[in-house]
């Protein structure tokens, strides 16, 4: 297993923790989720939460984002969608996702002209990037199922950010293809005939699942696409500030050691690179593959 990948030469990716990822080809920049506020556990359980605009501005500066075309949300839980509307307000980017995502945006004041509601199978193009939104499913144990049916105005309880539609997003570019698959689950056959060079693979709660579940998940996502490199995402403790080094989720919530014990033999079997991304570090996810 690698800790990072080579200095960027083609596409550039910056991991921002959880399943948040900036992807750029130098002309067009896209953002998945953009969750950087990361409120603490007690506040999430007992208080009200909302986006911290100053932290989003700091993330924009730290990531050297000069322009942003779109922010798309894998689903609408707060650890995916809390900050997404603020990135859009700060940069003028489109906010892309389900109707639930649009209602999260409306609650923070994103104009209707910047909201792009998509459904499974929809394709959007930004610059040379082609994004295909695929219906997926949340990992087992969804605490906040349902949809956001009216503008969500923060601060409010974490449970208000309901799941909405869970998407897996296939990103095609002349330099290669990337699958952003944030939740550790899948619909059987959802990736039939869908090739990807690289996958950002959600592993949150995978350490609590059976070995059979893990094998089926790996085969249904990594095996189905023929990916040669997998970046693990949604493994880190998102109750901890991004000012600190990333660490795995605490053992009462997940077992990252168990996840790795099950995934690495599967990766070795299939000849797939497994990478643990470093927060903020720009890398080329396709380096050495093309």
C-alpha positions, 0 to 999 in steps of 0.5 A, a space after each residue: 500500500 502506498 501513502 501517496 502518488 506521484 507529483 501531478 503532470 496530467 490531472 491533479 487531485 487534492 484529497 480534503 478528507 472524508 470523500 471530498 476531492 478537488 479534481 483539475 486538468 489545469 483549465 477546469 476544476 471540479 469538487 466532490 462534496 467539499 466538507 471542511 467544517 468538520 464539527 466535533 462529535 458532541 456538537 453533532 450529537 447534541 447541538 446544531 451544526 452549520 457551515 463555517 464560511 471562514 474554513 471554506 475560504 481557508 480551504 479555497 486559499 490553501 488548495 489554490 483554487 482560482 476558479 471552480 466549475 462545479 461542486 457535486 455531492 455524493 449524497 446529502 448527509 452533512 459530512 458530504 453536503 454541509 459546506 458544498 453550497 458555501 464553496 458555490 457562493 464563494 466561487 460561482 460554481 454550480 451545485 450539482 446533485 439530487 433535489 435534496 442537494 438543491 434544497 441544501 443549497 437553497 437554504 444557504 442562498 445558492 441562486 436557482 441559476 446555479 442549481 443543477 438537479 441530476 438523476 441516475 444516468 444523467 451526464 454533465 460536461 464541464 470543460 473536457 470533463 464528462 460526469 455521469 451520475 450513477 444511482 448507488 446506495 449508502 453503506 449499511 447503517 444509514 442513520 439519516 435516511 430520507 430526503 430533504 424536501 424543503 430549503 434546509 437553513 442552518 444551523 440545525 440538527 445533523 439529522 436534517 441532512 438526510 441521504 437524498 439520492 446516493 450517487 457514484 460519479 464516473 468522470 471521463 477525461 481525455 487523460 483517463 477515467 476516474 470513479 468517485 464512489 463515496 459509500 461502501 456499498 453498491 447496486 449489483 450490476 450498476 457498473 456493468 460496461 463502465 471502465 475506470 482507470 482509478 477509483 476513489 473508493 469509500 470504505 466507511 463502516 466496511 470494517 463492521 461488515 462481513 468478509 463476504 460483503 467486502 469481497 462482493 463490494 470489491 468485485 462489484 466496484 473495483 473488479 467490474 471497472 477494471 481499475 488499476 489503482 484505488 484511493 481509499 476515502 471516507 476512512 478518516 475521523 471526520 470529527 477532527 479538524 483538518 488542521 491536524 493529520 488525518 487519523 482513522 475513525 475511532 474503533 467504536 464507529 469503525 475498524 479500519 485495521 479490519 478493513 485493510 486486512 480484508 482489502 489488501 489481499 483482494 488488491 494483491 489478487 487483482 494486481 491493484 495499487 491501493 493508496 491512502 491519500 494525504 490531505 491537501 497534497 496535490 497528486 496525479 491519480 493517473 501517474 504511471 498508468 497511462 
